Amino acid sequence: MTDQSTDLAPSEPQPSDGGGRRDPLSMLFQPGAWRIEKRLVVRPWHEFVTLIAALLAAVAIIAGLVLVIGKSPADSFAALYNGAFGTRESTLETLVQATPLILTGLAAAIAFRAGVWNIGGEGQFFAGVMGTWFVYDLWGGLPAPLLFVLMFISAAIAGAAWASVASGLLVRYGTNEILTTVMLNFVILYILSYLLAGPWQSPDTFYYQTQRMADNTYLPRFITGSRLHWGFAIALLAALVVYWLIRRTTLGYEIRGIGSSMVASRYKGIRVGTVTLATMAISGALAGIAGFGELLGLHHRVQLDIAEGIGFTGIIIALVARLHPLGVIVAAVLFGALVNGSTAMQYETGIPKALVFVIEGTTLALVLIAAVVSRYRIRKAG
């Protein structure tokens, strides 16, 4: 009699459905069950949620780096906060640090709105400094109110003119504005180096700097004993003006239109070249005004190290603020707090101040990723 057991091959084990219920993990990874698709409309709360997630991720990464070097994240963040907002004096100094960042952030934001990548805020800042000093050097004996107005106008015109070099090349010859604005940063720095080593150099020093400006050219201080000057009010007013320009004027509509679609804007009759030139001129003027404020509010003499990366930090601020003029104020204050609080953090915990640059770079990278993520969603197929 043949053994029938050999005819029955052992059956393959069958996955259990758990009484009719499917494993969530198997559903998640099942091909075709989920898909990533682009949102038809990106709402403000989508951008807000992803931005908050990016900032929280940046905090977590920085905390991990602090742990790696053997320090306490809680103590480090506490020292950073106390150095930025712990006292009235530190809060005012944070606003001092934020003042030029608001203006250079606005300069980058309005250019990026039009789809023009102005990376030359640093050079346009220097142009504003040079324009301010040029007027002072020629007409320093004028009455202070008139002199202030002339220096302000000269700084704005100098910044706008320097930015217009890149936009003119872009509109006329299609030159990449990223390359030209970056290279113009170096060009103006070498021009300033020549001037500070020759015609503008102070006769009583070997350093590359001008002589100190007269006391009647100093921007007034808000509070006696602090460094917070009227440049902060100018920066806030500039943010409001840019917001009104973008949202309430025909030029602002055209700027937003070009930034969304240059081809569609041309079909609508928008003069793309003209709007590009105007936008870059406004952007450069804002950066130039930042130079005016720093020179008359803090330094009172032209030096090569007057900027300290203000123009490039403004780009980060504009991106973190999602190019919103009022958001630029908040982002600039936060970055001003990083700069101001980092000194206290270094003193109290021994963490190097260079960590601030790591924070800025990490934040920028995550914010850019968040901007992309906010445009997509995960949706169940079918």
Buried (B, 14 or more C-beta within 10 A) or exposed (E): EEEEEEEEEEEEEEEEEEEEEEEEEEEEEEEEEEEEEEEEEBEEEBBEBBBEBBBEBBBEBBBEBBEEEEBBBEBBBBBBBBBBBBEEEBBBBBBBBBBBBBBBBBBBBBBBBBBBBBBBBBBBBBBBBBBBBBBBBEEBEBEEEEBBEBBBBBBBBBBBBBBBBBBBBBBEEEBEBBEBBBEBBEBBBEBBEEBBEEEBBBEEEEEBBBBEBEEEBBBEBBEEEBBBBBBBBBBBEBBEBBBEBBEEEEBBBBBBBBBEEBEEBBEEEBEBBEBBBBBBBBBBBBBBBBBBBBBBBBBBBBBBEBBEEBBBBBBBBBBBBBBBBEBBBBBBBBBBBBBBBBBBBBEBBEBEEEBBBBBBEBBBBBBBBBBEBBEBBEEEEE
